[in-house]
Amino acid sequence: MAGTAKEPAPSAGRRGLPVAFRALRVSEAVSSAGSQLTLVALPVLAAAGLDASPSQIALLSGAQFVPVLLVTPFAGRLADLRDRAPLLYAAHFARAVVLLLVVGLSAAAWLDYTTLFAAAMLLGAFTALFDTALLAYVPDTVDTEDLTRANGQLAAVNAVSQTAGPAVGGLVVSGLGPGLALALDSVSYLFGGAALRARRQPSRSRATRENASIRAGFAAVAASDPLRRLVAAGSLFNLAEQVALSVLFIAVVQEAEHSVTFLGIGFSAAGVGSVLGARASARYGGGNGARSWVWALLVSQAALLAALWALDLGTWGAAAFLASMTVYGAAMAFYNVHSLTRRQLVSPEGMLGRVNAVYRTFAFGTIPLGAGAAALLLLFTTAAVAASLVAVLSVVATWVLARGTYTTERQDEAWTTP
């Protein structure tokens, strides 16, 4: 991968992707489905088996996401310096071991809340390593012209798991208990690691010891106009989205007086939309994603804004809310795929792991800021007005980024079709 490259040719359509990628796709499908069991099982185990308080359960649920900010920069360096395939299946196997330890300690009645919390942190750390290495590994498994299609297929796998996973996870945990559910997730990680190990693909580009620092990743992003815009857009949207989602419950249930079930249907509609958007990316996506991510991001924010404004329009407003949430989910999936493809194509040689780490650090780092901004805004205005204000500002800021991107594209001959 180089900082400048010719625009890849359109995807070959029905041409099959390489076996190394197919193994990665199977691994991701199985382990992603299993992860949904753990998301449900851990808090149930804490509540039912350890008599954890509501605040302890909330902390446990967040423990898996804290390592994202702490571990991701180091994971990015490892993904550039080491062969990526072994990092992926090592992360799979490590998570399997952690879950089996939790199951064993629980069965022996030796498990306490502190140990369970530590296990959740470890799971989050190994997941951060896996996710960062995964984003850098995909270009090792497919040709450049197939990157968008490959990213779209992986996004579709995750979208299906995240849409159906909570309901299926609840049924499994209710039927088998949290211990067996965690054991099943452990098996899914073992299977996923074995699939990757059997069809591993060596990394095509790796960093040198002289240029393998974490600081070099931040410097590479700062020096690249396309990467700066991608990081700014992702961080900005996550900030605005977190404000909107933080007040969505209040806007839907309290102010518009809809039921919690209606809100759940709205999130399900967004999940269905994300599956459709990811599949559309895999089937029809192509090119370098330079403009696709901009328009998809604008559509997603406009759809979220439309969903909030539709709440006060009666029956037709409820239908418009669900339709807007579906469009929002589809546009977000399309954006994520093309944004990732763009990062993969414009990252300097041997630095994709750290570039992705910088992106994830800033993008995830704005989420708690969004939650705090939501709480502050709700002191002065209603939920719908607060979310709408941030959404409008986000749309305007994204459009500014879009105009800058187009200007850069026109001036950069490396991104024009010969």
N, C-alpha and C positions, 0 to 999 in steps of 0.2 A: 504493500500500500504506500502510496506517495501522496505528498501534499497537493500535487497537481496531477491530474489524469484525464484522459479523454473520457467523454461520456460513454458508459457502457451501452452496448447494443441492446435492443429489446430482448426480453426473455424468450427462450426457445419454446415457450408454450408447454406442450405436452411432454417434452423431453424429460426423462427421469433424472432425478438428482442423484449424486454419488452415494455409494453405500455408507460411507462414513457419516454423511449427513442424515441418512435414513436411520442409522443407529442412534444418532443424537436425538432425532425426533421421537423415536420409540422411548428412549430413556427419559426424555422430558415429559412425554405423555404419562408414563407410569408414575414417575416420581411426583409430578405436579398433582396428579389425582390423589396420591397418598398424602401429600402435604395438607390437603384440605381436611383429612381426618385429624391430623395433629392440631390444626387450628381450633377444631371443636373439642377434641379430647383433652387437651391440656387444661383449659379452664374447668371442664367438668370434673377432671381428676382432682384438681385443687379444691373445688367446692365440695364434692361428694366424699372424697377420700381423706382430705386434709383439713376440712372445716375452715377453709380460707375465707377471710372477710371479703366484702365487695371491693374494697380498695386494693387488697392483695391480688384479687383476680384481675383487676384492671392493670395493675403493674405487671403481672405475669403476661398478659396479652401484649403489652407494649415491649416486653423484654426482648422479644425476637427481632424487633426493628431497631433497637438502640445500636447494635453492633454495625448497622449499615454505615453510619457516619464514622465510627471508630476504625472499622476493619477495611472498608472499601479502598482507601488510598494505598494501603499496603498490599491488598489483593491485586490492585491494578499493576503495581510494580512486579509482583510475582508472575502475573499473566504475561507480562512483556519479557521478563528475564528467563522464565522457565518454559518448558514444553507445556502447552495448555491442557491437552487431553489427560495427563496424569493428575493435574490439579482438579479436574472435573470429577473423575471417578474417585479420587481420594476424598473429596468433599462429600460425595454420595456415601461412601463407606463410613466416614466419620460420623455423619448424621445417623446412620443406621446403628452404630455402636452406642451413641448417646441415648437413642430411644430404647434400645434393648436394655441398657443399664437402668433407665427409669422404670421399665416394665418389671425387671427383676427385683429392684428395690421395693417397688409397690407390692409385688406378690409376696415378698418376705416381710412386709410391714415395716420396712426400714426407711421408707421415703418420708422426708419432711419438706416443708415449704421452701426452705433455703436451698436444698438440693435441687428441687424442681425448678426454682428460679434460675439457678446456675445452669441447669440443663437447657432451659429456654434461651439463655444468653449464648451458650455454645452452639445451639442450633442456628441462631441468628448469625453468628460469626461464620460458620461454615456455609450458610446460605449466601451470605455476602460474597464470600470467596467464589462460590459456584457461579453466582449470577454475573459477577464481573468477568470471570474467565470465559463464561459461555458467550458473552457478547463479542469477545475477541477471538473465539474459536470458530465461529460460524464461517468467516472468510477463509479459514484453513480448509474447510470441507467442501466448498462449492466454488465454481468459477465466478468471476466478477459480475458477469451479466445475469447470474442467477441469485444474486444477493437479496434483492427485494422479494423474490418468490420464496426463498428459504426463510427469511425473517418473517414473512407473512404466514408461512405454515407453522412456525414455532409460536407465533402470536395467537394463531387460531387454536392451537393445542391448549395454551394457557387460558385463553378466553373461555373455552368450553369447561375446563376444570374450575375456573373461578365462578362461572355462572351456575353450574350444576353442583359444584363441590359442597357448599354449605348445607344444602338440603340433603344430599347423599351422606355427607359426614354426620349430620344429625341423626339420620336413620341408622347408620352403622353403629354410632356410639350408643344410641338408645337400645339397639338390639344386642350388641356384643359387649358393651361396656367400654370405658376409656382405655383400659389396659390392652385389650385385644386390638382395639383400633390403632393404638400406637405401635403394636407389634406388626400389624399389616402395613403401616407406613414404613417401618423399618425394612420389611421385605421388599417394598417398592424401591427403596433406595439401593438395596443390594442388587436387585434386578437391573436397575438403571445403571449402576456402576459397572456391572458385568457386561452389559450391552456396549457401553462406551469402551471398555477395556478390550473387548473382542474386535472392535472395528475402529481403533484409534487412528487418528491422522496427525502426523507430526506438524508442528507449527511452521508456517512458511517464512515468517519473519520474526526475529527476536531482537531484543535490545542488547547492546554491548554493556559491559560493566562500567565503561566510562560515561555512559549516558542513561543509566538506569535509576536515577534518583526520582523520588516522588515529586520534588520541586520541578524537575524537567517536564513532567506532565502538565503542571499548571502553566509553565512558561510556554509550552507548545500551544495550549488553548489560547493564552493571551496573545500570542503572535499570529494567530489565524483568524481572519475575519469570519469565515463560515462557521468555525467552531465557537467563536465568541457569541455569535448570534444564536446558534443552537442552544448553548448553555443558558443564555439570557432568556430565550423563549421558554425553555423547559422549566426554569426556575420561576419565571413570572407566572406561567400557567398553574403550576402546582400551588403557588401562593394564593392565586385567585380561586382556584378550585377548592382548596381547603376552607377558605372563607365560606364559599357557597355551600359546600357539603356540611360544614359545621352548623349552619343556620337552617339547612333544608328541613330538618325535622320540625323546627319551630314554625317555619313558613307554611309547611304542608299541614301539620297536625293541629297546631294551636291557632295560627292566624287565619288559615283558609278552612280550618275545621274538617279536614279529611281524616280518615282513619289511618292507623299505623299500617294496616294491611295495604292500603292504597299506596303508601310510601314504599313498602316492600315491593309491590308490583312495579313501581317506577324504577327501582334499582334493578329488578329482573329485566325490565325492558332495556335498560342500559347494557346489561350483560348480554342479552340477545343481540343488541346492536354491535357490541364489541366482537362477537363471533362473526357476524356478517361483514364487518369492516376488515377484520383480519383475513377472512377468506377472500374478500375482494382484492386485498393487497397481494395475497399469494397468487391469485389467478390473473389479475389485470395489471398489477403494479410493475413498474419498470423504470429504467432511467436511473439517474443519480439521486432522486428525491429532493433536488434543490428547491423546486417550487411546490411539490406535493405536500411537504410537511407544513408549509406556510398556510396554504389554503385549508388543509385539514384542521389545523389548529384554530383558524378563524371560524370555521364552521362549527367546531365543537364548542367554542365559547359562546357563539351566537345561539346555538341550540340550548345550552344551559341557561342562558339569559331568557330565551323564549319560554322554557319550561317554568321558570319562576314567575314570569309575567302572566302565564296562562292560568295560574291557580285561582284567580278571582273571576273567571269567566263562566262559571257554572258547569253544566254537563259537557258542553263543547270544550270548555277550558280543561276539564279532566282528560278528555281524549287528546287535546293538543299537548298537555303535559306529558302523557305517555309517549306520544309520537316524538316529541322533542327529546325526551330521554333516550329513545332508541337512536335517533340521529346523533345525539351526543356520544353515545357509546361507540357507534360505527366510526365517527370522525376521529375519536380519540385513538382507536385501534389503528386506523389508517395513518394518523400522525406518528404514532409510536414506531410503526414499521419503517416509514420513510425517513424519520429522523435518525433512527439507528442506521439505516443504509447509508445515509449521508455521512454520518460520523465514521463509518467503516471505510468510506471511500476517500475522505479528505484528511484522515489522520496521518501524520508523518510515519514513515517506515519504523516499525518496531515500537510504536508508542500507543497502539490502539487500546491496550489494557488500561493505561494510565489516563488516556483521554476519556474513556468511558467512566473511569473512577471519578475524575473531576466532574463530569456531567452528573453522575448519580449523587455525589457529595453535595453539590449546589442544589440540584433538583429536590432531593429528599430533605435537605437542610431548611428549605423554605416552608415545609409542611407545618412544623410547630409554630413558625412565625404566623402562618395563616390562621391557625387555631387561636393564637393570642389576639390577632387583629380582629377576628370575628367577635371574640368576647368584648373587646374595646368598643367596636362599632355598635353592638347591641345595647350598650349603655345609653346611646344617644338617638337611636332610630329603630325602626322595625326590621325584622329578619329579611323580608323581601327587598326593602330599600337597601339594606346593607349589602346583600349579595348582588343586587343589580348594579349598585355603584361600583363595586370591585370588578364585576364582569365587564361593564362598559369601559372602565379604565384599562382593563386587560386587553380588550379587543382593539382599542386605540393604540396601545403600546405594541401589540403584535403587528398591527398594520404598519407602524413605523419600522419595525424590524423587517417586515416583508419588503417595503420599498427599498430599504438598504440592501437587502439580499438581491433584489432584481438589479439594482445599480451595479453591485459587485459582479453579478453574473455577466452583465453586458460588457463590463470592462475586462473580464477574465477570459482570455481566449482559450484557456485549457478546458473551459466548460461549455464551449460552443461546438455544435456538430460540424465536422469537417465537410 
